[in-house]
Amino acid sequence: MEISDILGKKDIIQAKKLRLKVHLERAGLDIDLQKIFTKVFNAAIIINLLLSAYLLYFFAASFGTKLYGVIMSFILLWLFFFPLMVFVFWLAFFMYIDVKIFRRKTEIEDVLPDFLQLTSSNISAGMSIDRALWFAVRPRFGVLAKEIETVAKETMSGLDLRIALEKMCERYDSIVLRRSINMLNEGIAAGGEIGDLLNKIATNIQDQKSMIKEMAANVTTYIIFITFSAIVAAPFLFALSGVFISVMSAVGTSVAAAGSSGSSTGMDFSFGGVGISLTDFKIFSVISLSLTSIFSAIMVSTIKKGNAKSGLKFIPIFMGISLSLYFLSQGFTTKFMQFFFTF
């Protein structure tokens, strides 16, 4: 391997670490990268050690001491399952960061019109633009207040206001924030009435939010239909199907027992039973309901909010209600069928 190849790989690793660091800054997390790598690696090792201990107990209890089976299981565990666990932990970590970034962006967009209107009032009162931005900060603005404080510190240290605002935009993937800051910078460069400009920007953002809410209200029927299908209709139908399989299995067993008891009616009748066991169907039902809940929550969020990320918080709610109704419906229908066939 040549030195240039080694340097190239080092540059790639440094670039990936830099991207991860930027990602963490966007999420507002001040975490040491080395600690993240160490925690992920240690967590994967702990899980593999626990599984190794379980395998030792399993082989000792079930098959005695078969060295070959133990060695093969350990090889498969550490060569394949360990990298898989590391990948799963990193995937979960990046999903957490992505959700954190989205929430911060949403929080900024929610309070941005009020902040711009306060800034416009300060400018109309005779303040300069940088002071107007600083004095418009309120604790209720949350993430945006901290970002404006950072912008104020950078401008006090000699950085140009427009550059500081552009740096703030780069930390968030928000079209609303980017467009607002671009128009503000263009207004500063042109030397126009910044107060009126900020008022118009705030009004446009509020009009856009009102339009989105109106569009969401127009598609409420679709949201109700998807939600009802995912968390009410599907669990009940799966539970009913499971009870039907259980009843058919019992009927098949009764018919087979009657046929083997030697009773003869002059007809050769046989019952082949069902093609799937009740246990397999329950596993299939839980997996299907879980996947249906995930995609339904994402669809509802896309229709209502215009993005899929805001639906992640609805996934546990949809899954919890769907699975709870499934098990409740299964128990209720089972009791009902037992009562029906008894009488």
ROLUMGU-893675 format. One record per atom (N, C-alpha, C): residue in three letters; x, y, z. Coordinates in steps of 0.05 Angstrom, whole numbers, padded with zeros to 5 digits, always signed. Layout:
! ROLUMGU-893675
ALAXYZ
...
This chain:
! ROLUMGU-893675
MET+00017-00024+00000
MET+00000+00000+00000
MET+00018+00025+00000
GLU+00011+00044-00017
GLU+00028+00068-00020
GLU+00020+00089+00001
ILE+00038+00107+00006
ILE+00034+00128+00026
ILE+00010+00146+00018
SER+00007+00151-00008
SER-00015+00168-00017
SER-00042+00155-00011
ASP-00044+00128-00013
ASP-00068+00114-00006
ASP-00075+00117+00023
ILE-00054+00115+00040
ILE-00058+00117+00069
ILE-00067+00146+00076
LEU-00055+00166+00063
LEU-00063+00193+00068
LEU-00091+00198+00059
GLY-00098+00186+00036
GLY-00125+00189+00025
GLY-00145+00177+00044
LYS-00140+00154+00056
LYS-00159+00142+00075
LYS-00161+00159+00100
LYS-00139+00170+00109
LYS-00139+00188+00133
LYS-00156+00213+00127
ASP-00154+00224+00103
ASP-00170+00247+00096
ASP-00200+00240+00096
ILE-00206+00216+00086
ILE-00234+00207+00085
ILE-00245+00205+00113
ILE-00229+00193+00131
ILE-00238+00189+00159
ILE-00242+00217+00172
GLN-00223+00235+00168
GLN-00226+00262+00179
GLN-00250+00276+00169
ALA-00256+00273+00142
ALA-00279+00285+00131
ALA-00305+00274+00143
LYS-00306+00248+00147
LYS-00330+00236+00160
LYS-00333+00246+00188
LYS-00311+00248+00203
LYS-00313+00258+00230
LYS-00322+00287+00231
LEU-00313+00303+00211
LEU-00321+00331+00209
LEU-00351+00333+00203
ARG-00361+00316+00185
ARG-00390+00316+00179
ARG-00406+00308+00203
LEU-00396+00288+00218
LEU-00411+00280+00242
LEU-00411+00302+00263
LYS-00389+00317+00265
LYS-00387+00339+00284
LYS-00407+00361+00276
VAL-00409+00367+00250
VAL-00428+00387+00241
VAL-00457+00378+00246
HIS-00462+00352+00243
HIS-00488+00340+00248
HIS-00495+00343+00277
LEU-00476+00339+00295
LEU-00481+00342+00324
LEU-00486+00371+00331
GLU-00472+00390+00318
GLU-00476+00418+00323
GLU-00504+00426+00315
ARG-00514+00416+00292
ARG-00541+00422+00283
ARG-00562+00412+00303
ALA-00555+00389+00316
ALA-00574+00378+00336
ALA-00571+00392+00363
GLY-00552+00410+00366
GLY-00547+00423+00391
GLY-00535+00406+00412
LEU-00520+00386+00404
LEU-00507+00367+00422
LEU-00477+00372+00423
ASP-00467+00377+00447
ASP-00438+00381+00451
ASP-00426+00355+00463
ILE-00420+00336+00445
ILE-00411+00310+00454
ILE-00384+00304+00441
ASP-00366+00292+00456
ASP-00340+00285+00445
ASP-00343+00260+00427
LEU-00332+00262+00403
LEU-00335+00240+00384
LEU-00322+00214+00394
GLN-00300+00217+00408
GLN-00286+00193+00418
GLN-00304+00178+00438
LYS-00318+00193+00454
LYS-00336+00181+00474
LYS-00359+00166+00460
ILE-00369+00177+00438
ILE-00390+00164+00423
ILE-00381+00137+00412
PHE-00357+00138+00399
PHE-00346+00113+00388
PHE-00342+00092+00410
THR-00332+00101+00433
THR-00327+00083+00455
THR-00352+00071+00466
LYS-00373+00087+00470
LYS-00398+00077+00481
LYS-00412+00058+00462
VAL-00412+00064+00436
VAL-00424+00045+00417
VAL-00409+00019+00416
PHE-00383+00020+00416
PHE-00367-00005+00416
PHE-00371-00021+00441
ASN-00371-00008+00464
ASN-00375-00022+00490
ASN-00403-00034+00492
ALA-00423-00020+00482
ALA-00450-00030+00483
ALA-00453-00056+00466
ALA-00441-00055+00442
ALA-00442-00079+00425
ALA-00427-00102+00438
ILE-00404-00097+00451
ILE-00389-00118+00464
ILE-00405-00130+00488
ILE-00418-00113+00503
ILE-00434-00123+00526
ILE-00456-00141+00517
ILE-00470-00133+00496
ILE-00492-00150+00486
ILE-00482-00176+00475
ASN-00459-00176+00461
ASN-00447-00201+00451
ASN-00438-00219+00474
LEU-00427-00207+00495
LEU-00419-00223+00518
LEU-00443-00237+00531
LEU-00465-00222+00534
LEU-00489-00233+00545
LEU-00500-00256+00528
LEU-00499-00252+00502
LEU-00508-00273+00484
LEU-00489-00297+00485
SER-00463-00292+00488
SER-00444-00314+00490
SER-00449-00330+00515
ALA-00455-00317+00538
ALA-00461-00331+00562
ALA-00487-00347+00559
TYR-00507-00336+00545
TYR-00532-00351+00541
TYR-00526-00376+00524
LEU-00510-00373+00503
LEU-00504-00396+00486
LEU-00490-00418+00502
LEU-00471-00410+00519
LEU-00458-00430+00536
LEU-00478-00445+00553
TYR-00496-00430+00565
TYR-00516-00443+00582
TYR-00535-00461+00565
PHE-00542-00451+00541
PHE-00561-00466+00524
PHE-00548-00492+00515
PHE-00523-00491+00506
PHE-00510-00516+00497
PHE-00505-00535+00520
ALA-00498-00524+00543
ALA-00493-00541+00566
ALA-00519-00555+00576
ALA-00541-00540+00575
ALA-00566-00551+00585
ALA-00580-00569+00565
SER-00577-00563+00539
SER-00592-00578+00519
SER-00576-00601+00506
PHE-00551-00596+00500
PHE-00535-00616+00485
PHE-00511-00626+00501
GLY-00509-00619+00526
GLY-00485-00627+00540
GLY-00462-00608+00533
THR-00439-00619+00530
THR-00415-00603+00523
THR-00405-00611+00495
LYS-00417-00599+00475
LYS-00409-00603+00447
LYS-00391-00580+00439
LEU-00366-00585+00438
LEU-00346-00563+00433
LEU-00350-00552+00405
TYR-00355-00569+00386
TYR-00357-00559+00358
TYR-00380-00539+00355
GLY-00403-00546+00366
GLY-00426-00528+00363
GLY-00421-00501+00378
VAL-00408-00503+00401
VAL-00402-00478+00416
VAL-00383-00460+00400
ILE-00362-00472+00389
ILE-00342-00457+00374
ILE-00355-00444+00349
MET-00371-00458+00334
MET-00384-00448+00310
MET-00404-00425+00317
SER-00418-00429+00339
SER-00437-00408+00348
SER-00422-00382+00355
PHE-00399-00385+00369
PHE-00384-00362+00377
PHE-00372-00348+00353
ILE-00363-00363+00334
ILE-00352-00351+00309
ILE-00373-00335+00295
LEU-00396-00347+00291
LEU-00418-00333+00278
LEU-00426-00308+00294
LEU-00426-00310+00320
LEU-00435-00288+00337
LEU-00416-00264+00334
TRP-00390-00269+00336
TRP-00371-00247+00337
TRP-00363-00237+00309
LEU-00367-00254+00288
LEU-00360-00245+00261
LEU-00383-00231+00247
PHE-00408-00239+00254
PHE-00431-00228+00239
PHE-00449-00211+00257
PHE-00456-00222+00281
PHE-00475-00208+00298
PHE-00462-00183+00310
PHE-00437-00184+00317
PHE-00424-00160+00329
PHE-00423-00136+00310
PRO-00415-00140+00285
PRO-00417-00116+00266
PRO-00446-00107+00262
LEU-00464-00126+00262
LEU-00492-00118+00259
LEU-00502-00101+00283
MET-00494-00108+00307
MET-00501-00092+00331
MET-00489-00065+00330
VAL-00464-00063+00321
VAL-00451-00037+00318
VAL-00466-00020+00298
PHE-00474-00032+00276
PHE-00489-00017+00255
PHE-00516-00008+00266
VAL-00530-00025+00281
VAL-00556-00018+00292
VAL-00554+00005+00312
PHE-00533+00004+00329
PHE-00530+00026+00348
PHE-00524+00052+00334
TRP-00507+00051+00314
TRP-00501+00076+00299
TRP-00526+00086+00284
LEU-00541+00068+00273
LEU-00566+00076+00259
LEU-00585+00089+00279
ALA-00588+00078+00303
ALA-00606+00089+00323
ALA-00596+00117+00332
PHE-00569+00119+00334
PHE-00558+00145+00343
PHE-00562+00166+00321
PHE-00559+00160+00296
PHE-00563+00179+00275
PHE-00592+00186+00272
MET-00610+00167+00277
MET-00639+00173+00276
MET-00646+00193+00299
TYR-00634+00189+00322
TYR-00638+00207+00344
TYR-00629+00235+00338
ILE-00605+00237+00326
ILE-00594+00263+00318
ILE-00612+00277+00297
ASP-00621+00261+00278
ASP-00637+00272+00256
ASP-00663+00283+00267
VAL-00676+00268+00286
VAL-00700+00278+00298
VAL-00695+00303+00315
LYS-00672+00304+00328
LYS-00665+00327+00344
LYS-00661+00352+00326
ILE-00648+00348+00304
ILE-00645+00370+00285
ILE-00672+00380+00274
PHE-00689+00361+00268
PHE-00715+00369+00257
PHE-00732+00385+00278
ARG-00730+00376+00303
ARG-00745+00390+00324
ARG-00735+00418+00328
ARG-00708+00421+00327
ARG-00696+00448+00331
ARG-00704+00466+00307
LYS-00705+00455+00283
LYS-00712+00471+00260
LYS-00742+00479+00262
THR-00759+00461+00270
THR-00787+00467+00273
THR-00792+00488+00295
GLU-00777+00486+00317
GLU-00779+00506+00338
GLU-00772+00534+00329
ILE-00751+00535+00313
ILE-00742+00561+00302
ILE-00763+00573+00283
GLU-00774+00556+00266
GLU-00794+00566+00246
GLU-00819+00575+00260
ASP-00826+00563+00283
ASP-00851+00570+00297
ASP-00849+00598+00309
VAL-00825+00605+00320
VAL-00823+00631+00334
VAL-00810+00653+00316
LEU-00802+00646+00292
LEU-00789+00665+00275
LEU-00806+00689+00268
PRO-00832+00687+00261
PRO-00848+00711+00256
PRO-00849+00730+00279
ASP-00853+00720+00304
ASP-00854+00738+00327
ASP-00828+00752+00331
PHE-00806+00738+00327
PHE-00780+00750+00331
PHE-00775+00772+00310
LEU-00783+00767+00285
LEU-00779+00787+00265
LEU-00796+00812+00270
GLN-00820+00808+00280
GLN-00837+00831+00286
GLN-00826+00848+00309
LEU-00815+00834+00330
LEU-00802+00849+00352
LEU-00777+00864+00341
THR-00762+00851+00324
THR-00738+00865+00313
THR-00747+00889+00296
SER-00769+00886+00281
SER-00779+00909+00266
SER-00787+00932+00284
SER-00800+00925+00306
SER-00808+00947+00325
SER-00783+00961+00337
ASN-00762+00945+00343
ASN-00738+00957+00353
ASN-00724+00975+00333
ILE-00724+00967+00307
ILE-00713+00984+00286
ILE-00729+01009+00283
SER-00755+01007+00284
SER-00773+01031+00282
SER-00768+01050+00305
ALA-00759+01039+00328
ALA-00753+01055+00351
ALA-00726+01069+00349
GLY-00711+01064+00328
GLY-00686+01078+00324
GLY-00661+01062+00329
MET-00664+01036+00335
MET-00640+01019+00340
MET-00627+01011+00314
SER-00601+01005+00316
SER-00588+00993+00293
SER-00596+00964+00290
ILE-00590+00952+00267
ILE-00600+00925+00261
ILE-00589+00905+00281
ASP-00563+00906+00287
ASP-00551+00886+00305
ASP-00563+00889+00333
ARG-00566+00914+00342
ARG-00578+00919+00369
ARG-00607+00911+00369
ALA-00622+00916+00347
ALA-00650+00908+00346
ALA-00653+00878+00348
LEU-00635+00863+00335
LEU-00636+00834+00337
LEU-00630+00825+00365
TRP-00610+00837+00378
TRP-00603+00830+00405
TRP-00625+00835+00425
PHE-00638+00859+00423
PHE-00658+00866+00443
PHE-00685+00852+00437
ALA-00687+00839+00414
ALA-00712+00824+00408
ALA-00712+00796+00420
VAL-00689+00788+00431
VAL-00687+00761+00443
VAL-00704+00759+00468
ARG-00719+00737+00469
ARG-00736+00731+00492
ARG-00731+00701+00499
PRO-00734+00695+00525
PRO-00730+00667+00533
PRO-00749+00647+00519
ARG-00773+00656+00512
ARG-00792+00638+00499
ARG-00784+00631+00471
PHE-00765+00644+00460
PHE-00756+00638+00433
PHE-00738+00614+00432
GLY-00728+00605+00455
GLY-00714+00580+00457
GLY-00688+00578+00440
VAL-00688+00560+00420
VAL-00665+00555+00404
VAL-00657+00580+00388
LEU-00677+00595+00378
LEU-00671+00619+00362
LEU-00658+00640+00379
ALA-00666+00642+00404
ALA-00654+00662+00423
ALA-00624+00656+00426
LYS-00617+00630+00430
LYS-00589+00622+00433
LYS-00573+00628+00407
GLU-00586+00623+00384
GLU-00572+00629+00359
GLU-00567+00659+00355
ILE-00586+00675+00362
ILE-00583+00704+00359
ILE-00562+00714+00379
GLU-00560+00702+00402
GLU-00539+00709+00421
GLU-00511+00702+00409
THR-00510+00679+00396
THR-00484+00672+00383
THR-00478+00692+00361
VAL-00498+00700+00345
VAL-00494+00720+00324
VAL-00484+00746+00336
ALA-00496+00755+00358
ALA-00488+00780+00371
ALA-00459+00779+00381
LYS-00451+00756+00392
LYS-00424+00753+00401
LYS-00404+00754+00378
GLU-00411+00742+00356
GLU-00393+00742+00332
GLU-00391+00770+00321
THR-00413+00785+00320
THR-00412+00812+00310
THR-00396+00831+00328
MET-00398+00826+00354
MET-00382+00842+00373
MET-00352+00837+00371
SER-00346+00812+00362
SER-00318+00805+00358
SER-00307+00815+00332
GLY-00323+00828+00315
GLY-00313+00840+00291
GLY-00324+00827+00265
LEU-00339+00805+00267
LEU-00350+00792+00244
LEU-00373+00808+00232
ASP-00375+00808+00206
ASP-00397+00823+00192
ASP-00423+00809+00199
LEU-00444+00826+00203
LEU-00470+00815+00211
LEU-00482+00796+00190
ARG-00479+00803+00164
ARG-00490+00786+00144
ARG-00476+00758+00143
ILE-00450+00758+00148
ILE-00436+00732+00148
ILE-00444+00716+00173
ALA-00448+00729+00196
ALA-00457+00715+00220
ALA-00485+00703+00216
LEU-00502+00718+00203
LEU-00529+00708+00198
LEU-00528+00684+00178
GLU-00511+00686+00158
GLU-00509+00663+00139
GLU-00498+00638+00153
LYS-00479+00642+00171
LYS-00469+00619+00186
LYS-00490+00606+00203
MET-00508+00622+00214
MET-00530+00611+00229
MET-00549+00595+00211
CYS-00554+00605+00187
CYS-00571+00590+00168
CYS-00559+00563+00161
GLU-00533+00562+00158
GLU-00520+00537+00150
GLU-00523+00515+00171
ARG-00529+00522+00196
ARG-00532+00502+00217
ARG-00560+00489+00217
TYR-00578+00499+00200
TYR-00605+00489+00199
TYR-00614+00486+00170
ASP-00627+00463+00165
ASP-00637+00457+00138
ASP-00666+00467+00137
SER-00669+00494+00139
SER-00695+00506+00139
SER-00698+00526+00116
ILE-00716+00520+00098
ILE-00720+00538+00075
ILE-00732+00565+00085
VAL-00750+00564+00104
VAL-00762+00589+00115
VAL-00741+00607+00127
LEU-00723+00596+00143
LEU-00702+00612+00156
LEU-00683+00623+00135
ARG-00675+00605+00116
ARG-00656+00614+00096
ARG-00667+00637+00079
ARG-00692+00634+00070
ARG-00703+00655+00054
ARG-00706+00681+00069
SER-00714+00679+00095
SER-00717+00703+00111
SER-00690+00718+00115
ILE-00669+00702+00121
ILE-00643+00715+00125
ILE-00632+00726+00098
ASN-00637+00712+00076
ASN-00627+00722+00050
ASN-00640+00749+00043
MET-00667+00750+00048
MET-00680+00776+00043
MET-00671+00798+00062
LEU-00665+00790+00087
LEU-00655+00810+00106
LEU-00627+00820+00097
ASN-00610+00802+00089
ASN-00583+00810+00079
ASN-00585+00827+00054
GLU-00603+00820+00036
GLU-00606+00837+00012
GLU-00617+00864+00019
GLY-00635+00866+00039
GLY-00645+00892+00047
GLY-00623+00908+00060
ILE-00606+00895+00076
ILE-00583+00910+00089
ILE-00564+00920+00067
ALA-00558+00903+00047
ALA-00540+00912+00026
ALA-00552+00935+00009
ALA-00578+00934+00005
ALA-00591+00954-00011
ALA-00596+00980+00004
GLY-00596+00978+00031
GLY-00601+01002+00047
GLY-00629+01011+00049
GLY-00648+00992+00046
GLY-00676+00999+00047
GLY-00687+01000+00075
GLU-00714+01002+00076
GLU-00728+01003+00102
GLU-00729+00974+00113
ILE-00711+00968+00132
ILE-00709+00941+00142
ILE-00733+00934+00160
GLY-00744+00954+00174
GLY-00767+00948+00191
GLY-00791+00939+00176
ASP-00798+00953+00154
ASP-00820+00945+00137
ASP-00815+00918+00124
LEU-00790+00913+00116
LEU-00783+00888+00104
LEU-00787+00864+00123
LEU-00778+00868+00148
LEU-00782+00846+00168
LEU-00811+00841+00174
ASN-00827+00862+00174
ASN-00856+00859+00179
ASN-00869+00843+00156
LYS-00860+00849+00131
LYS-00871+00834+00108
LYS-00862+00805+00109
ILE-00837+00800+00117
ILE-00827+00772+00118
ILE-00843+00757+00139
ALA-00848+00769+00162
ALA-00863+00756+00184
ALA-00891+00750+00175
THR-00904+00769+00161
THR-00931+00765+00151
THR-00932+00743+00131
ASN-00913+00741+00113
ASN-00912+00719+00093
ASN-00909+00692+00106
ILE-00892+00690+00127
ILE-00889+00665+00141
ILE-00915+00656+00155
GLN-00928+00676+00167
GLN-00954+00670+00181
GLN-00975+00661+00161
ASP-00975+00674+00137
ASP-00995+00667+00116
ASP-00989+00639+00106
GLN-00964+00632+00104
GLN-00956+00605+00095
GLN-00965+00584+00115
LYS-00962+00590+00141
LYS-00971+00571+00162
LYS-01001+00568+00161
SER-01015+00590+00157
SER-01044+00589+00156
SER-01054+00572+00132
MET-01039+00574+00110
MET-01046+00559+00086
MET-01042+00529+00091
ILE-01019+00523+00105
ILE-01014+00494+00111
ILE-01035+00483+00129
LYS-01043+00498+00149
LYS-01064+00489+00167
LYS-01091+00485+00153
GLU-01097+00503+00134
GLU-01121+00500+00118
GLU-01121+00476+00101
MET-01098+00471+00089
MET-01095+00447+00072
MET-01097+00421+00089
ALA-01086+00422+00113
ALA-01088+00399+00131
ALA-01117+00394+00139
ALA-01132+00416+00143
ALA-01161+00413+00150
ALA-01177+00401+00127
ASN-01169+00407+00103
ASN-01184+00396+00080
ASN-01180+00366+00076
VAL-01158+00355+00087
VAL-01153+00327+00083
VAL-01157+00311+00109
THR-01174+00322+00126
THR-01179+00309+00152
THR-01192+00282+00148
THR-01209+00280+00127
THR-01223+00255+00121
THR-01204+00232+00116
TYR-01183+00238+00100
TYR-01163+00218+00094
TYR-01147+00210+00119
ILE-01142+00229+00136
ILE-01127+00223+00161
ILE-01144+00205+00179
ILE-01170+00211+00181
ILE-01188+00194+00197
ILE-01189+00166+00186
PHE-01191+00164+00160
PHE-01194+00137+00147
PHE-01169+00121+00152
ILE-01145+00133+00148
ILE-01120+00118+00151
ILE-01116+00110+00181
THR-01122+00129+00199
THR-01119+00123+00227
THR-01138+00100+00236
PHE-01164+00102+00228
PHE-01183+00082+00235
PHE-01175+00054+00224
SER-01166+00054+00199
SER-01158+00029+00187
SER-01134+00016+00201
ALA-01115+00033+00210
ALA-01090+00022+00221
ALA-01094+00013+00250
ILE-01108+00029+00266
ILE-01108+00023+00295
ILE-01135+00011+00305
VAL-01155+00009+00288
VAL-01181-00003+00296
VAL-01188-00026+00279
ALA-01191-00022+00253
ALA-01202-00043+00235
ALA-01182-00066+00232
ALA-01157-00060+00227
ALA-01137-00081+00223
ALA-01133-00098+00248
PRO-01130-00088+00272
PRO-01128-00105+00296
PRO-01152-00123+00299
PHE-01176-00112+00295
PHE-01200-00129+00299
PHE-01202-00151+00279
LEU-01195-00145+00253
LEU-01196-00166+00233
LEU-01175-00187+00237
PHE-01151-00179+00245
PHE-01131-00199+00251
PHE-01139-00217+00275
ALA-01151-00205+00295
ALA-01160-00220+00318
ALA-01182-00240+00311
LEU-01200-00230+00294
LEU-01222-00248+00285
LEU-01211-00271+00268
SER-01192-00265+00252
SER-01180-00286+00235
SER-01165-00307+00253
GLY-01152-00298+00274
GLY-01139-00316+00292
GLY-01158-00334+00306
VAL-01181-00323+00315
VAL-01201-00339+00328
VAL-01213-00359+00308
PHE-01217-00351+00283
PHE-01227-00369+00263
PHE-01208-00393+00258
ILE-01182-00387+00258
ILE-01162-00409+00255
ILE-01164-00428+00279
SER-01166-00416+00303
SER-01168-00433+00327
SER-01193-00451+00326
VAL-01216-00440+00317
VAL-01240-00455+00316
VAL-01238-00477+00295
MET-01227-00470+00272
MET-01224-00490+00251
MET-01205-00513+00259
SER-01185-00506+00273
SER-01166-00527+00283
SER-01181-00545+00303
ALA-01197-00533+00321
ALA-01212-00550+00340
ALA-01232-00568+00325
VAL-01246-00557+00305
VAL-01265-00573+00290
VAL-01251-00596+00275
GLY-01228-00589+00263
GLY-01213-00610+00249
GLY-01204-00632+00268
THR-01195-00624+00292
THR-01187-00645+00312
THR-01211-00662+00320
SER-01235-00650+00324
SER-01258-00665+00332
SER-01267-00684+00310
VAL-01267-00675+00285
VAL-01274-00692+00263
VAL-01255-00715+00260
ALA-01229-00710+00263
ALA-01209-00731+00261
ALA-01213-00752+00283
ALA-01219-00742+00307
ALA-01223-00760+00330
ALA-01248-00777+00326
ALA-01269-00765+00315
ALA-01294-00780+00310
ALA-01289-00801+00288
GLY-01273-00794+00268
GLY-01268-00814+00247
GLY-01251-00837+00256
SER-01233-00832+00275
SER-01216-00853+00285
SER-01229-00870+00307
SER-01252-00861+00317
SER-01266-00876+00338
SER-01282-00900+00327
GLY-01284-00903+00301
GLY-01297-00926+00289
GLY-01326-00921+00282
SER-01336-00898+00287
SER-01364-00893+00280
SER-01367-00891+00250
SER-01387-00904+00238
SER-01390-00905+00210
SER-01418-00894+00202
THR-01419-00876+00184
THR-01445-00865+00175
THR-01450-00872+00146
GLY-01433-00888+00134
GLY-01437-00895+00106
GLY-01424-00875+00087
MET-01411-00854+00098
MET-01397-00835+00081
MET-01369-00833+00090
ASP-01351-00831+00070
ASP-01322-00828+00076
ASP-01316-00798+00077
PHE-01315-00786+00101
PHE-01311-00757+00105
PHE-01284-00752+00119
SER-01269-00734+00108
SER-01243-00727+00121
SER-01240-00697+00122
PHE-01224-00687+00142
PHE-01220-00659+00146
PHE-01190-00654+00146
GLY-01181-00637+00128
GLY-01152-00634+00126
GLY-01140-00614+00145
GLY-01157-00598+00160
GLY-01146-00579+00179
GLY-01139-00553+00165
VAL-01125-00535+00179
VAL-01116-00509+00169
VAL-01087-00510+00160
GLY-01080-00492+00143
GLY-01052-00493+00132
GLY-01032-00477+00148
ILE-01041-00463+00170
ILE-01022-00447+00186
ILE-01029-00450+00215
SER-01009-00451+00231
SER-01014-00454+00260
SER-01021-00428+00273
LEU-01035-00429+00296
LEU-01044-00405+00309
LEU-01020-00388+00319
THR-00999-00401+00328
THR-00975-00387+00337
THR-00962-00371+00315
ASP-00959-00384+00292
ASP-00947-00370+00269
ASP-00965-00346+00260
PHE-00991-00350+00261
PHE-01009-00328+00253
PHE-01007-00305+00273
LYS-01004-00310+00299
LYS-01001-00289+00318
LYS-00975-00273+00313
ILE-00954-00287+00307
ILE-00928-00273+00301
ILE-00932-00256+00276
PHE-00944-00267+00256
PHE-00949-00252+00231
PHE-00967-00228+00236
SER-00987-00231+00253
SER-01005-00209+00259
SER-00991-00186+00273
VAL-00974-00192+00293
VAL-00960-00172+00308
VAL-00941-00157+00290
ILE-00926-00171+00273
ILE-00908-00158+00254
ILE-00923-00141+00234
SER-00944-00151+00223
SER-00960-00136+00204
SER-00972-00111+00216
LEU-00983-00113+00240
LEU-00995-00090+00253
LEU-00973-00069+00260
SER-00950-00078+00268
SER-00928-00059+00275
SER-00920-00044+00250
LEU-00916-00058+00227
LEU-00908-00045+00202
LEU-00930-00026+00193
THR-00955-00035+00195
THR-00977-00018+00186
THR-00979+00007+00203
SER-00974+00005+00229
SER-00974+00028+00247
SER-00952+00048+00239
ILE-00928+00037+00233
ILE-00906+00055+00226
ILE-00912+00071+00201
PHE-00921+00057+00180
PHE-00926+00071+00154
PHE-00951+00088+00156
SER-00970+00080+00172
SER-00994+00097+00175
SER-00987+00124+00189
ALA-00970+00122+00210
ALA-00962+00146+00224
ALA-00947+00165+00205
ILE-00929+00153+00189
ILE-00914+00170+00170
ILE-00932+00182+00149
MET-00952+00167+00139
MET-00971+00177+00119
MET-00988+00200+00131
VAL-00997+00196+00155
VAL-01014+00217+00168
VAL-00997+00242+00172
SER-00972+00239+00180
SER-00955+00263+00184
SER-00950+00277+00158
THR-00945+00261+00136
THR-00940+00273+00110
THR-00964+00288+00100
ILE-00988+00277+00104
ILE-01012+00291+00095
ILE-01018+00316+00112
LYS-01014+00314+00138
LYS-01021+00336+00156
LYS-01000+00357+00158
LYS-00974+00349+00161
LYS-00953+00368+00165
LYS-00936+00374+00141
GLY-00937+00356+00120
GLY-00921+00360+00097
GLY-00894+00348+00098
ASN-00888+00333+00120
ASN-00862+00319+00122
ASN-00866+00294+00138
ALA-00848+00275+00135
ALA-00850+00249+00148
ALA-00837+00248+00175
LYS-00818+00265+00181
LYS-00803+00264+00206
LYS-00821+00270+00230
SER-00840+00288+00226
SER-00857+00295+00249
SER-00875+00272+00257
GLY-00877+00252+00240
GLY-00894+00229+00246
GLY-00880+00208+00264
LEU-00854+00212+00268
LEU-00839+00192+00285
LEU-00850+00191+00313
LYS-00859+00213+00323
LYS-00870+00213+00351
LYS-00897+00199+00353
PHE-00911+00196+00330
PHE-00936+00182+00331
PHE-00933+00152+00328
ILE-00910+00143+00320
ILE-00906+00114+00316
ILE-00911+00098+00341
PRO-00899+00105+00365
PRO-00905+00090+00389
PRO-00934+00090+00397
ILE-00948+00113+00392
ILE-00976+00115+00399
ILE-00993+00096+00381
PHE-00987+00097+00355
PHE-01002+00080+00336
PHE-00997+00051+00343
MET-00972+00043+00347
MET-00965+00015+00353
MET-00978+00006+00379
GLY-00977+00023+00400
GLY-00988+00016+00426
GLY-01018+00011+00424
ILE-01033+00030+00411
ILE-01062+00027+00409
ILE-01069+00003+00391
SER-01055+00000+00369
SER-01061-00022+00350
SER-01057-00050+00363
LEU-01034-00054+00376
LEU-01028-00080+00389
LEU-01046-00085+00413
SER-01052-00063+00428
SER-01070-00067+00451
SER-01098-00075+00442
LEU-01109-00062+00421
LEU-01135-00069+00411
LEU-01135-00097+00399
TYR-01112-00105+00387
TYR-01110-00132+00376
TYR-01113-00153+00398
PHE-01098-00150+00419
PHE-01099-00170+00441
PHE-01126-00169+00455
LEU-01137-00145+00459
LEU-01164-00143+00472
LEU-01185-00156+00454
SER-01184-00150+00428
SER-01204-00161+00410
SER-01201-00192+00408
GLN-01177-00201+00409
GLN-01172-00230+00409
GLN-01185-00244+00433
GLY-01180-00232+00457
GLY-01192-00243+00481
GLY-01222-00241+00481
PHE-01233-00219+00471
PHE-01262-00215+00471
PHE-01275-00234+00452
THR-01265-00237+00427
THR-01277-00255+00407
THR-01274-00284+00416
THR-01252-00291+00429
THR-01249-00318+00439
THR-01270-00325+00459
LYS-01275-00306+00479
LYS-01296-00311+00499
LYS-01323-00312+00486
PHE-01328-00295+00466
PHE-01354-00295+00452
PHE-01359-00321+00437
MET-01338-00331+00423
MET-01341-00356+00409
MET-01345-00380+00427
GLN-01331-00379+00450
GLN-01335-00401+00470
GLN-01364-00400+00481
PHE-01374-00376+00487
PHE-01401-00374+00497
PHE-01421-00382+00475
PHE-01416-00375+00450
PHE-01435-00380+00428
PHE-01436-00410+00423
PHE-01413-00424+00422
PHE-01413-00452+00417
PHE-01423-00469+00441
THR-01420-00457+00465
THR-01430-00471+00489
THR-01461-00473+00489
PHE-01473-00451+00481
PHE-01502-00450+00480
PHE-01512-00454+00451
